[in-house]
Amino acid sequence: QVQLVESGGGLVQAGGSLRLPCAASGRAFFNYAMGWFRQAPGKGREFVAGITSWGGSNHYADFGKGRFTISRDNSLNTVWLQMNSLKPEDTAIYYCAARQTDVSRRTDDYDYWGQGTQVTVSS
């Protein structure tokens, strides 16, 4: 069992940056691949970024390449999403998720989810 808690969301102007931490509790965080997803009002939840269990490989949605960076520290049981050059279309609730084995871009493949943190980007 893994419990996930996101934080770090807020209101930021276009072009600004935010860093979202996701703190995990439970056992064997290092066994889990981690993903970040987001859900904008009226839209489905979409993949943002993912990182393998030991951080050896990162994956990004096309809209995040060059702007977003996912990282983790297994000694701290934490994964981060660094978001730079934010745009109004990045406004959404951001969720972290965990699954054993490899990173997946599918929401249905993840076993554990946090409650989400709101990110609002003003123009």
C-alpha positions, 0 to 999 in steps of 0.5 A: 500500500502506498499513500501519496500526497501532492503539494506545491500548487497555486496561482502563477503568471504565464511564463512562471515556474512551479515545483510540485512535490509528491510525498509517498508513505508506505513500503518500498517506494523504490519498487514503484514507477511514478507518474504525474497526470493532470485534469483540466476542467471538462477534460479527461485525465492525461499523462504529463510525465513518468519516471521509472522506479530507480529514476533511470528513465523519464517519459514526457507528454509532448506538451511538457518536453523541454518545459517539465522535468520529473525527478525522484529521491527514493531516500526521501520517498518523494517525486517532483514535477518541475514546471517551467515556462507555464502557459494558461493551458497548463491550468489543471489539477495535477495528480501523482500516481504509483504503479509497480513495474514500468512507467505507463501513460495510461491512467488505468494502469496506476494503482495508487493516486494522490488527491491532487493539487491545483495549478492555475496559470494566469495570462 
